[in-house]
Amino acid sequence: MSQRWFGLASGALFALGLALSGMTDPGKVLAFLDVGGA
Amino acid sequence: MLSALLGGLLIGLSASLAWSGARQVAGISGMLGGFLRAPWGSPFPGWFLAGLVGTSLLLGRVNGAAWTNASVGSRSIGWLLVAGLLVGFGTQLSNGCTSGHGVCGVSRGSARSLVATLTFMTVAALVVFLTRHAFAGAVP
């Protein structure tokens, strides 16, 4: 029972974190990995 | 800048909650692999994925592309399929991905995770350099 709630809550928090940090935007991730500049 | 910090805090909080509450490593590939191998096994992976995907869908509805930018550039479906298969193969081979090794493993001081993280970050930067600069235009 608690496994479900911990799973649901941590999954939701993870999605919020990814969205807030902009890591759902492939362009931003690629820019971070682009050590050769823009 | 601030949103990146807050987002990172939330991801760390999520990983801490999964570990302290349910002794689970909050790795996306691990959750997906666990769920696909045994859908009716431990309830944690399935509910984690439900929370992850459900929240993303909600955020997309509330705030549109600003939150869940699904743009994949000019890549075709075929390339995305190849890339997805490679990611799936690699994460199963190394037992983790950016979240499992990079967030959880490195945080708890796992040498295996540190090696994995250094490897995939280096290779990722190399691939970006090759496709964007060295052979720009060669990859459709």
Backbone of each chain as nested JSON, in Angstrom:
{
  "chains": [
    {"id": "A", "residues": [
      {"number": 1, "name": "MET", "atoms": {"N": [0.836, -1.214, 0.0], "CA": [0.0, 0.0, 0.0], "C": [0.862, 1.252, 0.0]}},
      {"number": 2, "name": "SER", "atoms": {"N": [1.798, 1.338, 0.967], "CA": [2.658, 2.531, 1.027], "C": [3.59, 2.581, -0.172]}},
      {"number": 3, "name": "GLN", "atoms": {"N": [3.917, 1.37, -0.707], "CA": [4.765, 1.333, -1.901], "C": [4.128, 2.124, -3.039]}},
      {"number": 4, "name": "ARG", "atoms": {"N": [2.796, 1.994, -3.162], "CA": [2.085, 2.7, -4.227], "C": [2.204, 4.204, -4.06]}},
      {"number": 5, "name": "TRP", "atoms": {"N": [1.96, 4.676, -2.842], "CA": [1.967, 6.129, -2.628], "C": [3.364, 6.704, -2.763]}},
      {"number": 6, "name": "PHE", "atoms": {"N": [4.366, 5.973, -2.252], "CA": [5.74, 6.463, -2.415], "C": [6.122, 6.465, -3.892]}},
      {"number": 7, "name": "GLY", "atoms": {"N": [5.685, 5.455, -4.624], "CA": [5.963, 5.399, -6.06], "C": [5.315, 6.552, -6.799]}},
      {"number": 8, "name": "LEU", "atoms": {"N": [4.022, 6.737, -6.549], "CA": [3.275, 7.805, -7.225], "C": [3.87, 9.174, -6.892]}},
      {"number": 9, "name": "ALA", "atoms": {"N": [4.165, 9.403, -5.602], "CA": [4.674, 10.714, -5.177], "C": [6.065, 10.981, -5.736]}},
      {"number": 10, "name": "SER", "atoms": {"N": [6.949, 9.985, -5.681], "CA": [8.301, 10.256, -6.18], "C": [8.306, 10.381, -7.699]}},
      {"number": 11, "name": "GLY", "atoms": {"N": [7.445, 9.629, -8.382], "CA": [7.334, 9.792, -9.831], "C": [6.837, 11.179, -10.205]}},
      {"number": 12, "name": "ALA", "atoms": {"N": [5.831, 11.659, -9.47], "CA": [5.284, 13.0, -9.742], "C": [6.326, 14.078, -9.471]}},
      {"number": 13, "name": "LEU", "atoms": {"N": [7.059, 13.937, -8.353], "CA": [8.101, 14.918, -8.02], "C": [9.191, 14.937, -9.096]}},
      {"number": 14, "name": "PHE", "atoms": {"N": [9.527, 13.75, -9.586], "CA": [10.565, 13.648, -10.621], "C": [10.133, 14.408, -11.88]}},
      {"number": 15, "name": "ALA", "atoms": {"N": [8.865, 14.221, -12.275], "CA": [8.358, 14.91, -13.466], "C": [8.362, 16.427, -13.267]}},
      {"number": 16, "name": "LEU", "atoms": {"N": [7.951, 16.882, -12.067], "CA": [7.978, 18.318, -11.772], "C": [9.392, 18.86, -11.869]}},
      {"number": 17, "name": "GLY", "atoms": {"N": [10.341, 18.108, -11.319], "CA": [11.74, 18.531, -11.349], "C": [12.284, 18.626, -12.756]}},
      {"number": 18, "name": "LEU", "atoms": {"N": [11.97, 17.612, -13.575], "CA": [12.445, 17.624, -14.963], "C": [11.864, 18.807, -15.726]}},
      {"number": 19, "name": "ALA", "atoms": {"N": [10.555, 19.046, -15.545], "CA": [9.892, 20.13, -16.266], "C": [10.432, 21.487, -15.816]}},
      {"number": 20, "name": "LEU", "atoms": {"N": [10.576, 21.662, -14.486], "CA": [11.017, 22.948, -13.945], "C": [12.446, 23.274, -14.369]}},
      {"number": 21, "name": "SER", "atoms": {"N": [13.297, 22.244, -14.418], "CA": [14.699, 22.495, -14.775], "C": [14.887, 22.599, -16.288]}},
      {"number": 22, "name": "GLY", "atoms": {"N": [13.829, 22.347, -17.047], "CA": [13.928, 22.476, -18.499], "C": [14.525, 21.257, -19.172]}},
      {"number": 23, "name": "MET", "atoms": {"N": [14.639, 20.16, -18.44], "CA": [15.266, 18.973, -19.033], "C": [14.304, 18.159, -19.886]}},
      {"number": 24, "name": "THR", "atoms": {"N": [13.061, 18.658, -20.005], "CA": [12.15, 18.03, -20.956], "C": [12.314, 18.652, -22.341]}},
      {"number": 25, "name": "ASP", "atoms": {"N": [13.212, 19.645, -22.435], "CA": [13.475, 20.306, -23.713], "C": [14.778, 19.767, -24.311]}},
      {"number": 26, "name": "PRO", "atoms": {"N": [14.665, 18.931, -25.353], "CA": [15.879, 18.326, -25.932], "C": [16.901, 19.383, -26.368]}},
      {"number": 27, "name": "GLY", "atoms": {"N": [16.418, 20.548, -26.81], "CA": [17.337, 21.601, -27.233], "C": [18.236, 22.067, -26.105]}},
      {"number": 28, "name": "LYS", "atoms": {"N": [17.676, 22.145, -24.899], "CA": [18.444, 22.592, -23.747], "C": [19.486, 21.555, -23.351]}},
      {"number": 29, "name": "VAL", "atoms": {"N": [19.085, 20.298, -23.416], "CA": [20.015, 19.213, -23.071], "C": [21.158, 19.168, -24.083]}},
      {"number": 30, "name": "LEU", "atoms": {"N": [20.814, 19.315, -25.375], "CA": [21.847, 19.307, -26.414], "C": [22.804, 20.48, -26.251]}},
      {"number": 31, "name": "ALA", "atoms": {"N": [22.249, 21.644, -25.867], "CA": [23.099, 22.827, -25.67], "C": [24.078, 22.602, -24.524]}},
      {"number": 32, "name": "PHE", "atoms": {"N": [23.621, 21.91, -23.481], "CA": [24.493, 21.607, -22.344], "C": [25.623, 20.676, -22.762]}},
      {"number": 33, "name": "LEU", "atoms": {"N": [25.283, 19.714, -23.617], "CA": [26.281, 18.723, -24.036], "C": [27.218, 19.265, -25.11]}},
      {"number": 34, "name": "ASP", "atoms": {"N": [26.846, 20.412, -25.683], "CA": [27.619, 20.964, -26.8], "C": [28.812, 21.759, -26.281]}},
      {"number": 35, "name": "VAL", "atoms": {"N": [29.923, 21.057, -26.056], "CA": [31.099, 21.733, -25.516], "C": [31.787, 22.591, -26.577]}},
      {"number": 36, "name": "GLY", "atoms": {"N": [31.467, 22.328, -27.844], "CA": [32.075, 23.076, -28.933], "C": [31.45, 24.456, -29.146]}},
      {"number": 37, "name": "GLY", "atoms": {"N": [30.495, 24.83, -28.298], "CA": [29.848, 26.132, -28.424], "C": [28.611, 26.073, -29.284]}},
      {"number": 38, "name": "ALA", "atoms": {"N": [27.933, 27.21, -29.398], "CA": [26.633, 27.261, -30.075], "C": [26.705, 26.961, -31.531]}}
    ]},
    {"id": "B", "residues": [
      {"number": 1, "name": "MET", "atoms": {"N": [18.002, 29.783, -14.374], "CA": [19.039, 29.504, -13.369], "C": [18.391, 29.032, -12.061]}},
      {"number": 2, "name": "LEU", "atoms": {"N": [17.46, 29.846, -11.545], "CA": [16.767, 29.479, -10.313], "C": [15.87, 28.269, -10.545]}},
      {"number": 3, "name": "SER", "atoms": {"N": [15.227, 28.246, -11.729], "CA": [14.331, 27.115, -12.01], "C": [15.118, 25.827, -12.16]}},
      {"number": 4, "name": "ALA", "atoms": {"N": [16.343, 25.934, -12.68], "CA": [17.178, 24.738, -12.796], "C": [17.543, 24.212, -11.412]}},
      {"number": 5, "name": "LEU", "atoms": {"N": [17.838, 25.138, -10.499], "CA": [18.185, 24.768, -9.119], "C": [16.999, 24.103, -8.428]}},
      {"number": 6, "name": "LEU", "atoms": {"N": [15.82, 24.745, -8.576], "CA": [14.606, 24.196, -7.962], "C": [14.26, 22.832, -8.554]}},
      {"number": 7, "name": "GLY", "atoms": {"N": [14.403, 22.714, -9.876], "CA": [14.116, 21.442, -10.539], "C": [15.039, 20.346, -10.032]}},
      {"number": 8, "name": "GLY", "atoms": {"N": [16.316, 20.68, -9.892], "CA": [17.281, 19.71, -9.373], "C": [16.94, 19.286, -7.954]}},
      {"number": 9, "name": "LEU", "atoms": {"N": [16.492, 20.253, -7.142], "CA": [16.082, 19.949, -5.769], "C": [14.918, 18.963, -5.753]}},
      {"number": 10, "name": "LEU", "atoms": {"N": [13.946, 19.192, -6.648], "CA": [12.781, 18.301, -6.706], "C": [13.178, 16.893, -7.128]}},
      {"number": 11, "name": "ILE", "atoms": {"N": [14.101, 16.803, -8.094], "CA": [14.556, 15.477, -8.538], "C": [15.288, 14.77, -7.392]}},
      {"number": 12, "name": "GLY", "atoms": {"N": [16.11, 15.516, -6.658], "CA": [16.802, 14.945, -5.502], "C": [15.817, 14.5, -4.431]}},
      {"number": 13, "name": "LEU", "atoms": {"N": [14.78, 15.31, -4.233], "CA": [13.743, 14.993, -3.251], "C": [13.011, 13.715, -3.647]}},
      {"number": 14, "name": "SER", "atoms": {"N": [12.726, 13.601, -4.946], "CA": [12.055, 12.415, -5.462], "C": [12.891, 11.164, -5.212]}},
      {"number": 15, "name": "ALA", "atoms": {"N": [14.185, 11.262, -5.508], "CA": [15.077, 10.109, -5.316], "C": [15.186, 9.751, -3.826]}},
      {"number": 16, "name": "SER", "atoms": {"N": [15.245, 10.779, -2.961], "CA": [15.34, 10.535, -1.517], "C": [14.074, 9.868, -0.999]}},
      {"number": 17, "name": "LEU", "atoms": {"N": [12.925, 10.339, -1.482], "CA": [11.637, 9.786, -1.058], "C": [11.521, 8.325, -1.467]}},
      {"number": 18, "name": "ALA", "atoms": {"N": [11.94, 8.021, -2.718], "CA": [11.853, 6.647, -3.212], "C": [12.738, 5.725, -2.378]}},
      {"number": 19, "name": "TRP", "atoms": {"N": [13.929, 6.219, -2.005], "CA": [14.851, 5.371, -1.253], "C": [14.433, 5.249, 0.213]}},
      {"number": 20, "name": "SER", "atoms": {"N": [14.151, 6.366, 0.859], "CA": [13.835, 6.313, 2.29], "C": [12.465, 5.693, 2.54]}},
      {"number": 21, "name": "GLY", "atoms": {"N": [11.532, 5.894, 1.609], "CA": [10.189, 5.376, 1.829], "C": [9.994, 3.951, 1.371]}},
      {"number": 22, "name": "ALA", "atoms": {"N": [10.672, 3.565, 0.291], "CA": [10.381, 2.262, -0.289], "C": [11.625, 1.471, -0.667]}},
      {"number": 23, "name": "ARG", "atoms": {"N": [12.835, 1.997, -0.321], "CA": [14.09, 1.323, -0.669], "C": [14.182, 1.03, -2.165]}},
      {"number": 24, "name": "GLN", "atoms": {"N": [13.806, 2.042, -2.961], "CA": [13.86, 1.897, -4.403], "C": [14.789, 2.959, -4.982]}},
      {"number": 25, "name": "VAL", "atoms": {"N": [15.602, 2.545, -5.979], "CA": [16.446, 3.507, -6.683], "C": [15.6, 4.15, -7.783]}},
      {"number": 26, "name": "ALA", "atoms": {"N": [15.442, 5.485, -7.702], "CA": [14.561, 6.189, -8.645], "C": [15.249, 6.393, -9.987]}},
      {"number": 27, "name": "GLY", "atoms": {"N": [15.518, 5.291, -10.674], "CA": [16.083, 5.374, -12.016], "C": [14.989, 5.086, -13.03]}},
      {"number": 28, "name": "ILE", "atoms": {"N": [14.879, 5.937, -14.04], "CA": [13.779, 5.785, -15.001], "C": [13.897, 4.463, -15.764]}},
      {"number": 29, "name": "SER", "atoms": {"N": [15.107, 4.151, -16.254], "CA": [15.262, 2.906, -17.016], "C": [15.04, 1.694, -16.115]}},
      {"number": 30, "name": "GLY", "atoms": {"N": [15.471, 1.801, -14.863], "CA": [15.265, 0.705, -13.92], "C": [13.791, 0.48, -13.636]}},
      {"number": 31, "name": "MET", "atoms": {"N": [13.049, 1.585, -13.478], "CA": [11.616, 1.496, -13.223], "C": [10.906, 0.865, -14.423]}},
      {"number": 32, "name": "LEU", "atoms": {"N": [11.261, 1.345, -15.617], "CA": [10.624, 0.825, -16.832], "C": [10.972, -0.648, -17.029]}},
      {"number": 33, "name": "GLY", "atoms": {"N": [12.249, -0.984, -16.835], "CA": [12.687, -2.367, -16.981], "C": [12.008, -3.27, -15.966]}},
      {"number": 34, "name": "GLY", "atoms": {"N": [11.92, -2.797, -14.716], "CA": [11.279, -3.581, -13.667], "C": [9.815, -3.809, -13.961]}},
      {"number": 35, "name": "PHE", "atoms": {"N": [9.161, -2.765, -14.448], "CA": [7.738, -2.867, -14.748], "C": [7.492, -3.815, -15.923]}},
      {"number": 36, "name": "LEU", "atoms": {"N": [8.319, -3.695, -16.968], "CA": [8.117, -4.537, -18.147], "C": [8.41, -6.006, -17.854]}},
      {"number": 37, "name": "ARG", "atoms": {"N": [9.391, -6.257, -16.964], "CA": [9.743, -7.645, -16.653], "C": [8.678, -8.306, -15.793]}},
      {"number": 38, "name": "ALA", "atoms": {"N": [8.129, -7.537, -14.844], "CA": [7.136, -8.105, -13.926], "C": [6.063, -7.066, -13.613]}},
      {"number": 39, "name": "PRO", "atoms": {"N": [5.108, -6.894, -14.545], "CA": [4.075, -5.859, -14.358], "C": [3.264, -6.047, -13.076]}},
      {"number": 40, "name": "TRP", "atoms": {"N": [3.13, -7.319, -12.641], "CA": [2.324, -7.568, -11.441], "C": [3.212, -7.883, -10.249]}},
      {"number": 41, "name": "GLY", "atoms": {"N": [4.506, -7.562, -10.353], "CA": [5.41, -7.774, -9.222], "C": [5.271, -6.653, -8.209]}},
      {"number": 42, "name": "SER", "atoms": {"N": [6.402, -6.051, -7.847], "CA": [6.364, -4.93, -6.911], "C": [5.538, -3.792, -7.499]}},
      {"number": 43, "name": "PRO", "atoms": {"N": [4.659, -3.176, -6.702], "CA": [3.802, -2.114, -7.251], "C": [4.559, -0.804, -7.496]}},
      {"number": 44, "name": "PHE", "atoms": {"N": [5.76, -0.673, -6.909], "CA": [6.449, 0.628, -6.967], "C": [6.746, 1.114, -8.391]}},
      {"number": 45, "name": "PRO", "atoms": {"N": [7.406, 0.297, -9.249], "CA": [7.758, 0.822, -10.585], "C": [6.561, 1.337, -11.368]}},
      {"number": 46, "name": "GLY", "atoms": {"N": [5.473, 0.57, -11.366], "CA": [4.284, 0.973, -12.12], "C": [3.714, 2.293, -11.629]}},
      {"number": 47, "name": "TRP", "atoms": {"N": [3.646, 2.442, -10.318], "CA": [3.085, 3.677, -9.763], "C": [4.034, 4.853, -9.952]}},
      {"number": 48, "name": "PHE", "atoms": {"N": [5.332, 4.57, -9.9], "CA": [6.325, 5.624, -10.168], "C": [6.141, 6.148, -11.598]}},
      {"number": 49, "name": "LEU", "atoms": {"N": [6.026, 5.201, -12.553], "CA": [5.856, 5.597, -13.961], "C": [4.535, 6.33, -14.153]}},
      {"number": 50, "name": "ALA", "atoms": {"N": [3.481, 5.885, -13.448], "CA": [2.183, 6.56, -13.546], "C": [2.293, 7.998, -13.053]}},
      {"number": 51, "name": "GLY", "atoms": {"N": [3.003, 8.198, -11.934], "CA": [3.195, 9.55, -11.402], "C": [4.01, 10.406, -12.353]}},
      {"number": 52, "name": "LEU", "atoms": {"N": [5.047, 9.799, -12.94], "CA": [5.945, 10.524, -13.849], "C": [5.211, 10.96, -15.12]}},
      {"number": 53, "name": "VAL", "atoms": {"N": [4.555, 10.0, -15.773], "CA": [3.878, 10.295, -17.04], "C": [2.619, 11.14, -16.799]}},
      {"number": 54, "name": "GLY", "atoms": {"N": [1.872, 10.778, -15.75], "CA": [0.643, 11.52, -15.447], "C": [0.914, 12.981, -15.159]}},
      {"number": 55, "name": "THR", "atoms": {"N": [1.927, 13.251, -14.346], "CA": [2.265, 14.634, -14.016], "C": [2.731, 15.391, -15.259]}},
      {"number": 56, "name": "SER", "atoms": {"N": [3.517, 14.72, -16.102], "CA": [3.989, 15.366, -17.332], "C": [2.818, 15.733, -18.232]}},
      {"number": 57, "name": "LEU", "atoms": {"N": [1.844, 14.811, -18.348], "CA": [0.666, 15.099, -19.173], "C": [-0.109, 16.28, -18.606]}},
      {"number": 58, "name": "LEU", "atoms": {"N": [-0.27, 16.309, -17.276], "CA": [-0.972, 17.412, -16.618], "C": [-0.255, 18.739, -16.864]}},
      {"number": 59, "name": "LEU", "atoms": {"N": [1.071, 18.731, -16.672], "CA": [1.855, 19.955, -16.867], "C": [1.736, 20.442, -18.302]}},
      {"number": 60, "name": "GLY", "atoms": {"N": [1.74, 19.507, -19.235], "CA": [1.6, 19.867, -20.642], "C": [0.265, 20.535, -20.917]}},
      {"number": 61, "name": "ARG", "atoms": {"N": [-0.777, 20.063, -20.235], "CA": [-2.114, 20.642, -20.414], "C": [-2.188, 22.033, -19.808]}},
      {"number": 62, "name": "VAL", "atoms": {"N": [-1.593, 22.178, -18.611], "CA": [-1.681, 23.449, -17.9], "C": [-0.851, 24.519, -18.584]}},
      {"number": 63, "name": "ASN", "atoms": {"N": [0.389, 24.144, -18.94], "CA": [1.311, 25.176, -19.396], "C": [1.87, 24.96, -20.801]}},
      {"number": 64, "name": "GLY", "atoms": {"N": [1.341, 23.977, -21.499], "CA": [1.737, 23.769, -22.886], "C": [3.205, 23.496, -23.082]}},
      {"number": 65, "name": "ALA", "atoms": {"N": [3.701, 23.955, -24.2], "CA": [5.055, 23.616, -24.624], "C": [6.125, 24.183, -23.703]}},
      {"number": 66, "name": "ALA", "atoms": {"N": [5.765, 25.207, -22.904], "CA": [6.758, 25.795, -22.014], "C": [7.24, 24.77, -20.994]}},
      {"number": 67, "name": "TRP", "atoms": {"N": [6.367, 23.808, -20.647], "CA": [6.733, 22.809, -19.64], "C": [7.226, 21.524, -20.259]}},
      {"number": 68, "name": "THR", "atoms": {"N": [6.511, 21.047, -21.207], "CA": [6.889, 19.765, -21.785], "C": [7.144, 19.951, -23.275]}},
      {"number": 69, "name": "ASN", "atoms": {"N": [8.3, 20.504, -23.565], "CA": [8.664, 20.755, -24.944], "C": [9.022, 19.44, -25.623]}},
      {"number": 70, "name": "ALA", "atoms": {"N": [8.106, 18.951, -26.422], "CA": [8.31, 17.648, -27.037], "C": [9.019, 17.765, -28.384]}},
      {"number": 71, "name": "SER", "atoms": {"N": [9.588, 18.945, -28.666], "CA": [10.249, 19.113, -29.952], "C": [11.448, 18.182, -30.041]}},
      {"number": 72, "name": "VAL", "atoms": {"N": [11.572, 17.529, -31.139], "CA": [12.703, 16.625, -31.325], "C": [13.548, 17.11, -32.493]}},
      {"number": 73, "name": "GLY", "atoms": {"N": [13.45, 18.386, -32.784], "CA": [14.235, 18.953, -33.866], "C": [13.806, 18.399, -35.201]}},
      {"number": 74, "name": "SER", "atoms": {"N": [14.782, 18.121, -36.047], "CA": [14.459, 17.662, -37.391], "C": [14.577, 16.145, -37.522]}},
      {"number": 75, "name": "ARG", "atoms": {"N": [14.741, 15.452, -36.381], "CA": [14.922, 14.005, -36.438], "C": [13.639, 13.307, -36.893]}},
      {"number": 76, "name": "SER", "atoms": {"N": [13.829, 12.326, -37.762], "CA": [12.678, 11.556, -38.234], "C": [12.343, 10.457, -37.224]}},
      {"number": 77, "name": "ILE", "atoms": {"N": [11.146, 9.865, -37.396], "CA": [10.716, 8.777, -36.516], "C": [11.716, 7.628, -36.545]}},
      {"number": 78, "name": "GLY", "atoms": {"N": [12.266, 7.345, -37.735], "CA": [13.227, 6.249, -37.862], "C": [14.453, 6.456, -36.986]}},
      {"number": 79, "name": "TRP", "atoms": {"N": [15.006, 7.667, -37.017], "CA": [16.171, 7.978, -36.186], "C": [15.827, 7.888, -34.704]}},
      {"number": 80, "name": "LEU", "atoms": {"N": [14.626, 8.361, -34.347], "CA": [14.214, 8.299, -32.938], "C": [14.095, 6.849, -32.471]}},
      {"number": 81, "name": "LEU", "atoms": {"N": [13.588, 5.979, -33.353], "CA": [13.48, 4.559, -33.01], "C": [14.858, 3.956, -32.775]}},
      {"number": 82, "name": "VAL", "atoms": {"N": [15.798, 4.266, -33.688], "CA": [17.168, 3.757, -33.534], "C": [17.768, 4.26, -32.221]}},
      {"number": 83, "name": "ALA", "atoms": {"N": [17.595, 5.572, -31.957], "CA": [18.149, 6.164, -30.74], "C": [17.529, 5.531, -29.496]}},
      {"number": 84, "name": "GLY", "atoms": {"N": [16.215, 5.339, -29.526], "CA": [15.532, 4.746, -28.381], "C": [16.005, 3.328, -28.106]}},
      {"number": 85, "name": "LEU", "atoms": {"N": [16.208, 2.549, -29.18], "CA": [16.694, 1.179, -29.02], "C": [18.1, 1.176, -28.421]}},
      {"number": 86, "name": "LEU", "atoms": {"N": [18.951, 2.102, -28.89], "CA": [20.316, 2.18, -28.358], "C": [20.299, 2.533, -26.873]}},
      {"number": 87, "name": "VAL", "atoms": {"N": [19.433, 3.483, -26.507], "CA": [19.331, 3.876, -25.09], "C": [18.854, 2.693, -24.254]}},
      {"number": 88, "name": "GLY", "atoms": {"N": [17.84, 1.978, -24.759], "CA": [17.323, 0.824, -24.035], "C": [18.392, -0.247, -23.858]}},
      {"number": 89, "name": "PHE", "atoms": {"N": [19.145, -0.524, -24.922], "CA": [20.211, -1.526, -24.863], "C": [21.292, -1.103, -23.873]}},
      {"number": 90, "name": "GLY", "atoms": {"N": [21.724, 0.153, -23.972], "CA": [22.799, 0.649, -23.106], "C": [22.425, 0.68, -21.643]}},
      {"number": 91, "name": "THR", "atoms": {"N": [21.191, 1.104, -21.35], "CA": [20.795, 1.194, -19.944], "C": [20.653, -0.192, -19.32]}},
      {"number": 92, "name": "GLN", "atoms": {"N": [20.235, -1.183, -20.111], "CA": [20.138, -2.533, -19.558], "C": [21.517, -3.147, -19.391]}},
      {"number": 93, "name": "LEU", "atoms": {"N": [22.423, -2.824, -20.337], "CA": [23.797, -3.329, -20.262], "C": [24.512, -2.772, -19.032]}},
      {"number": 94, "name": "SER", "atoms": {"N": [24.267, -1.491, -18.725], "CA": [24.997, -0.851, -17.625], "C": [24.168, -0.763, -16.354]}},
      {"number": 95, "name": "ASN", "atoms": {"N": [22.971, -1.332, -16.377], "CA": [22.104, -1.334, -15.193], "C": [21.679, 0.052, -14.727]}},
      {"number": 96, "name": "GLY", "atoms": {"N": [21.57, 1.011, -15.634], "CA": [21.096, 2.322, -15.187], "C": [21.25, 3.39, -16.241]}},
      {"number": 97, "name": "CYS", "atoms": {"N": [20.663, 4.556, -15.956], "CA": [20.704, 5.671, -16.908], "C": [21.129, 6.948, -16.183]}},
      {"number": 98, "name": "THR", "atoms": {"N": [20.747, 8.096, -16.732], "CA": [21.141, 9.364, -16.112], "C": [20.568, 9.508, -14.707]}},
      {"number": 99, "name": "SER", "atoms": {"N": [19.367, 8.971, -14.482], "CA": [18.778, 9.09, -13.144], "C": [19.313, 8.017, -12.188]}},
      {"number": 100, "name": "GLY", "atoms": {"N": [19.343, 6.772, -12.652], "CA": [19.789, 5.691, -11.78], "C": [21.263, 5.795, -11.41]}},
      {"number": 101, "name": "HIS", "atoms": {"N": [22.116, 6.024, -12.408], "CA": [23.557, 6.165, -12.148], "C": [23.916, 7.605, -11.786]}},
      {"number": 102, "name": "GLY", "atoms": {"N": [23.457, 8.554, -12.623], "CA": [23.877, 9.948, -12.463], "C": [23.343, 10.608, -11.207]}},
      {"number": 103, "name": "VAL", "atoms": {"N": [22.062, 10.4, -10.912], "CA": [21.465, 11.05, -9.737], "C": [21.637, 10.185, -8.491]}},
      {"number": 104, "name": "CYS", "atoms": {"N": [21.125, 8.951, -8.546], "CA": [21.112, 8.102, -7.342], "C": [22.484, 7.501, -7.045]}},
      {"number": 105, "name": "GLY", "atoms": {"N": [23.115, 6.901, -8.067], "CA": [24.37, 6.204, -7.845], "C": [25.501, 7.109, -7.404]}},
      {"number": 106, "name": "VAL", "atoms": {"N": [25.682, 8.22, -8.124], "CA": [26.751, 9.151, -7.773], "C": [26.51, 9.728, -6.375]}},
      {"number": 107, "name": "SER", "atoms": {"N": [25.23, 10.005, -6.048], "CA": [24.905, 10.58, -4.741], "C": [25.29, 9.666, -3.598]}},
      {"number": 108, "name": "ARG", "atoms": {"N": [25.138, 8.358, -3.81], "CA": [25.492, 7.453, -2.706], "C": [26.921, 6.935, -2.834]}},
      {"number": 109, "name": "GLY", "atoms": {"N": [27.708, 7.555, -3.722], "CA": [29.13, 7.253, -3.795], "C": [29.468, 5.918, -4.415]}},
      {"number": 110, "name": "SER", "atoms": {"N": [28.647, 5.449, -5.362], "CA": [28.916, 4.177, -6.024], "C": [29.956, 4.366, -7.127]}},
      {"number": 111, "name": "ALA", "atoms": {"N": [31.046, 3.587, -7.052], "CA": [32.112, 3.705, -8.049], "C": [31.608, 3.298, -9.429]}},
      {"number": 112, "name": "ARG", "atoms": {"N": [30.799, 2.23, -9.458], "CA": [30.244, 1.752, -10.73], "C": [29.423, 2.847, -11.408]}},
      {"number": 113, "name": "SER", "atoms": {"N": [28.617, 3.554, -10.608], "CA": [27.773, 4.613, -11.166], "C": [28.604, 5.794, -11.645]}},
      {"number": 114, "name": "LEU", "atoms": {"N": [29.692, 6.084, -10.91], "CA": [30.559, 7.194, -11.314], "C": [31.199, 6.897, -12.662]}},
      {"number": 115, "name": "VAL", "atoms": {"N": [31.672, 5.661, -12.823], "CA": [32.267, 5.254, -14.098], "C": [31.229, 5.336, -15.211]}},
      {"number": 116, "name": "ALA", "atoms": {"N": [30.014, 4.819, -14.944], "CA": [28.953, 4.842, -15.95], "C": [28.603, 6.273, -16.337]}},
      {"number": 117, "name": "THR", "atoms": {"N": [28.473, 7.158, -15.334], "CA": [28.086, 8.552, -15.597], "C": [29.157, 9.275, -16.409]}},
      {"number": 118, "name": "LEU", "atoms": {"N": [30.42, 9.11, -15.997], "CA": [31.506, 9.753, -16.748], "C": [31.525, 9.246, -18.178]}},
      {"number": 119, "name": "THR", "atoms": {"N": [31.273, 7.942, -18.352], "CA": [31.299, 7.354, -19.692], "C": [30.185, 7.927, -20.562]}},
      {"number": 120, "name": "PHE", "atoms": {"N": [28.918, 7.887, -20.055], "CA": [27.852, 8.321, -20.966], "C": [27.832, 9.831, -21.186]}},
      {"number": 121, "name": "MET", "atoms": {"N": [28.303, 10.607, -20.209], "CA": [28.357, 12.057, -20.437], "C": [29.439, 12.399, -21.47]}},
      {"number": 122, "name": "THR", "atoms": {"N": [30.584, 11.712, -21.367], "CA": [31.665, 11.95, -22.321], "C": [31.24, 11.543, -23.732]}},
      {"number": 123, "name": "VAL", "atoms": {"N": [30.633, 10.352, -23.837], "CA": [30.206, 9.879, -25.152], "C": [29.112, 10.788, -25.721]}},
      {"number": 124, "name": "ALA", "atoms": {"N": [28.194, 11.236, -24.858], "CA": [27.116, 12.117, -25.322], "C": [27.681, 13.418, -25.882]}},
      {"number": 125, "name": "ALA", "atoms": {"N": [28.644, 14.009, -25.157], "CA": [29.262, 15.253, -25.628], "C": [30.005, 15.013, -26.937]}},
      {"number": 126, "name": "LEU", "atoms": {"N": [30.645, 13.85, -27.033], "CA": [31.383, 13.505, -28.254], "C": [30.427, 13.367, -29.438]}},
      {"number": 127, "name": "VAL", "atoms": {"N": [29.305, 12.694, -29.209], "CA": [28.33, 12.5, -30.288], "C": [27.748, 13.851, -30.724]}},
      {"number": 128, "name": "VAL", "atoms": {"N": [27.467, 14.727, -29.755], "CA": [26.956, 16.064, -30.095], "C": [27.996, 16.823, -30.917]}},
      {"number": 129, "name": "PHE", "atoms": {"N": [29.263, 16.723, -30.508], "CA": [30.323, 17.408, -31.25], "C": [30.415, 16.872, -32.679]}},
      {"number": 130, "name": "LEU", "atoms": {"N": [30.381, 15.554, -32.823], "CA": [30.499, 14.942, -34.148], "C": [29.334, 15.323, -35.049]}},
      {"number": 131, "name": "THR", "atoms": {"N": [28.096, 15.272, -34.498], "CA": [26.93, 15.519, -35.348], "C": [26.682, 17.001, -35.588]}},
      {"number": 132, "name": "ARG", "atoms": {"N": [27.12, 17.87, -34.661], "CA": [26.841, 19.3, -34.817], "C": [27.97, 20.052, -35.503]}},
      {"number": 133, "name": "HIS", "atoms": {"N": [29.206, 19.57, -35.302], "CA": [30.352, 20.334, -35.8], "C": [31.187, 19.571, -36.822]}},
      {"number": 134, "name": "ALA", "atoms": {"N": [31.717, 18.417, -36.39], "CA": [32.639, 17.693, -37.276], "C": [31.949, 17.205, -38.543]}},
      {"number": 135, "name": "PHE", "atoms": {"N": [30.753, 16.625, -38.378], "CA": [30.03, 16.108, -39.541], "C": [28.65, 16.75, -39.635]}},
      {"number": 136, "name": "ALA", "atoms": {"N": [28.597, 18.055, -39.451], "CA": [27.316, 18.762, -39.491], "C": [26.629, 18.529, -40.834]}},
      {"number": 137, "name": "GLY", "atoms": {"N": [25.37, 18.108, -40.773], "CA": [24.622, 17.905, -42.001], "C": [24.654, 16.477, -42.494]}},
      {"number": 138, "name": "ALA", "atoms": {"N": [25.592, 15.671, -41.962], "CA": [25.692, 14.291, -42.412], "C": [24.559, 13.439, -41.855]}},
      {"number": 139, "name": "VAL", "atoms": {"N": [24.096, 13.792, -40.624], "CA": [22.993, 13.061, -40.008], "C": [21.686, 13.793, -40.321]}},
      {"number": 140, "name": "PRO", "atoms": {"N": [20.767, 13.138, -41.034], "CA": [19.537, 13.826, -41.412], "C": [18.619, 14.106, -40.223]}}
    ]}
  ]
}
